[in-house]
Amino acid sequence: MSKYGLLGRNISYSFSKKYFSEKFKRENLAHSYENFDISSIELFPKIISETSNLKGLNVTIPYKETVIEFLDKLDEDAEKIGAVNTIKIASNKKLIGYNTDHFGFRKSLESFLPLQKKTALILGTGGASKAVAFALKNLGFSFKFVSRTTSSETLTYSDLNQSIIEDHLLIVNCTPLGTSPNIADCPPIPYQYLTENHLLYDLIYNPAETTFLKLGKNQQSQTLNGLEMLKIQAEKAWEIWNS
């Protein structure tokens, strides 16, 4: 029996275990999938050494970037992005890192394009935001990162005004703000300046409609959650593990 799993912290809520367990049952595959919930990335090598027949891993918050130092090789896209969400464990035990987030994000976005402007704000600066930026760059978008802290590379939430919001028609939440059970939370953007020309995309899928998306819908904006992206990236990971 081949084993697969999810590497992360506080991941009991996770989509991946349910998705792959149901997939294996539906397709009559004698595989298992488990959560590897670790408090520190330093515990990762122990998982590899102590788990027999482990063929592949998904990686989630907060280890998409820090796991890289433990890998033997990176796929070209993962190297450019600087974040990994899929690990293939080769027959020679080498660990190869991939990123399927950018693929899932791009494919899930396609039916909402074109927007009136190819302009975006990316909320957050973690591993997921890097994959989103990679996808948007390939789609020809100009974009800015928004963070709580000031840097030359980012805007802060307090910088966001009517002009900036009106000039950036795609706003992607790559932060965990609003994830169940903290469903009242949302990124502190000036929602009153959103219009029907905006698309709000939340990578969160639980709840299906976050406060971020509700506030966008109140302004007649289009909204999209992260579930379709997750399904697409999961199937892409499965393809990689079996290639």
C-alpha positions in Angstrom: 0.0 0.0 0.0 1.4 3.4 -1.0 1.1 6.2 1.5 0.5 9.9 0.9 -0.1 12.8 3.2 -0.2 16.5 4.1 2.6 18.3 5.9 1.5 21.4 7.9 0.6 22.7 11.3 -2.9 22.7 12.9 -4.3 21.0 9.9 -7.2 18.9 11.3 -9.5 21.1 9.2 -7.7 20.2 6.0 -9.3 19.6 2.6 -6.6 17.2 1.4 -7.1 14.2 3.6 -10.8 14.0 2.9 -10.3 14.7 -0.8 -7.7 12.0 -1.4 -9.3 9.4 1.0 -12.6 9.8 -1.0 -10.7 9.6 -4.3 -8.9 6.4 -3.3 -12.2 4.8 -2.2 -14.0 6.0 -5.3 -11.3 4.7 -7.7 -10.7 1.5 -5.7 -7.1 2.4 -5.0 -5.3 0.6 -2.1 -3.6 3.8 -0.8 -3.8 5.8 2.4 -3.5 9.5 3.1 -2.8 11.0 6.5 -2.1 14.4 8.1 1.5 15.0 9.3 0.8 17.8 11.8 4.1 19.0 13.1 5.0 21.9 15.4 8.3 22.6 13.6 9.8 21.9 10.2 12.8 20.4 11.9 10.6 17.3 12.5 10.1 16.7 8.8 13.1 14.4 8.2 11.7 12.1 11.0 8.5 11.7 8.9 10.5 10.7 5.9 12.7 8.2 7.8 9.9 6.6 9.8 7.1 6.4 7.3 7.3 3.3 5.1 6.0 3.3 1.5 5.6 7.1 1.5 5.3 8.3 -2.1 4.2 11.9 -1.9 3.2 14.8 0.2 1.2 18.0 -0.1 2.6 20.9 1.9 0.5 23.7 3.5 0.9 26.6 5.9 3.4 27.4 7.4 5.9 25.1 5.6 5.7 25.9 1.9 9.0 27.9 2.0 10.9 26.4 4.9 10.6 22.8 3.6 12.8 23.7 0.6 16.0 23.3 2.5 15.2 19.7 3.2 14.6 18.8 -0.4 17.1 17.3 -2.9 15.8 19.0 -6.0 13.2 21.6 -7.1 11.1 21.6 -10.2 11.8 24.7 -12.4 8.5 26.5 -11.5 8.9 25.8 -7.8 12.4 27.2 -7.9 11.2 30.4 -9.6 8.3 30.7 -7.1 10.3 30.0 -4.0 7.6 27.8 -2.5 6.6 24.2 -2.6 3.2 22.6 -2.0 3.9 19.1 -3.5 6.8 16.7 -2.8 7.4 13.6 -4.8 9.4 10.9 -3.1 11.3 9.2 -5.9 12.2 5.5 -6.0 15.8 6.4 -4.9 14.3 8.2 -1.9 15.2 11.6 -3.3 12.8 14.4 -2.4 11.7 16.5 -5.3 9.7 19.7 -4.7 7.0 21.1 -7.0 4.4 23.9 -6.9 0.9 23.1 -8.2 -0.7 26.1 -6.5 0.0 28.4 -9.4 -1.5 25.9 -11.9 -4.7 25.5 -9.7 -5.0 29.3 -9.3 -4.6 30.0 -13.0 -7.0 27.4 -14.2 -9.7 28.3 -11.6 -9.4 32.0 -12.6 -9.7 31.5 -16.4 -13.5 31.5 -16.6 -13.6 35.0 -14.9 -11.3 36.6 -17.4 -10.9 39.0 -19.0 -11.3 41.7 -16.4 -11.5 45.4 -17.6 -7.9 45.8 -16.4 -5.1 43.3 -15.8 -4.3 44.7 -12.4 -4.3 43.0 -9.0 -3.6 43.3 -5.3 -2.2 40.2 -3.6 -3.0 40.3 0.1 -0.2 38.5 2.1 3.4 37.6 1.3 3.6 33.9 2.2 4.1 30.9 0.0 0.7 30.9 -1.5 1.0 34.6 -2.5 4.2 33.8 -4.4 2.4 31.1 -6.4 -0.4 33.6 -7.2 2.1 36.2 -8.3 3.8 33.7 -10.6 0.5 32.8 -12.2 -0.6 36.5 -12.6 2.8 37.4 -14.1 2.3 34.7 -16.7 -1.2 36.0 -17.4 0.2 39.5 -18.1 -1.1 41.1 -14.9 0.6 43.9 -13.1 0.2 43.5 -9.3 1.2 44.7 -5.9 1.6 42.9 -2.6 -0.2 44.2 0.5 1.2 43.4 3.9 0.9 44.5 7.5 4.5 45.6 7.5 6.2 48.3 5.4 8.8 47.4 2.8 9.9 48.7 -0.5 8.2 45.8 -2.2 4.8 46.0 -0.6 1.9 48.3 0.2 0.5 48.3 3.7 -3.2 48.1 4.4 -3.2 51.7 5.6 -1.9 52.7 2.1 -5.0 51.4 0.4 -7.3 54.3 -0.7 -10.0 54.8 -3.3 -7.6 55.3 -6.1 -5.6 52.1 -5.5 -8.7 50.0 -5.0 -10.4 51.3 -8.1 -7.2 50.8 -10.1 -6.8 47.1 -9.1 -9.7 45.0 -10.2 -8.5 41.6 -8.9 -8.0 41.3 -5.2 -6.6 38.0 -3.9 -6.7 37.1 -0.3 -3.7 34.8 0.4 -3.8 35.4 4.2 -5.6 33.0 6.7 -7.9 35.8 7.8 -11.4 34.6 7.9 -10.7 30.9 8.1 -13.0 28.8 10.2 -13.5 29.1 13.2 -12.5 32.8 13.0 -15.1 33.6 10.3 -15.7 37.2 11.4 -12.1 38.1 10.5 -11.2 39.7 7.1 -8.4 41.7 5.6 -8.7 45.4 6.5 -9.2 46.8 3.0 -11.6 49.7 2.2 -14.4 47.6 0.8 -16.6 50.6 0.1 -14.6 51.4 -3.0 -15.2 48.0 -4.6 -17.4 47.9 -7.8 -19.1 45.5 -10.1 -15.9 45.4 -12.1 -13.9 43.9 -9.3 -13.3 40.2 -8.7 -12.5 39.1 -5.1 -10.7 35.8 -4.9 -10.2 34.2 -1.5 -7.9 31.2 -1.3 -9.8 30.1 1.8 -12.5 27.5 1.2 -13.8 27.0 4.8 -16.2 28.7 5.1 -17.3 28.7 1.5 -18.2 32.4 1.7 -15.8 34.4 3.9 -16.5 37.8 5.3 -14.0 39.1 2.7 -16.2 37.6 -0.1 -19.5 38.8 1.6 -18.3 42.3 1.8 -17.3 42.2 -1.9 -20.7 40.8 -2.9 -22.3 43.6 -1.0 -20.6 46.0 -3.5 -21.7 43.9 -6.5 -18.2 42.5 -7.0 -17.7 39.0 -8.4 -16.4 36.5 -5.9 -14.6 33.2 -5.9 -13.3 30.9 -3.1 -10.4 28.6 -3.2 -12.1 25.2 -3.5 -11.8 24.8 -7.2 -8.1 25.8 -7.1 -7.6 23.1 -4.4 -9.2 20.4 -6.5 -7.2 21.3 -9.5 -3.9 21.5 -7.7 -4.6 18.2 -5.9 -5.2 16.4 -9.2 -2.0 18.0 -10.5 -0.1 16.7 -7.5 -1.6 13.2 -8.1 -0.3 13.4 -11.7 3.2 14.3 -10.4 3.3 11.5 -7.9 2.4 9.0 -10.5 4.6 10.3 -13.3 
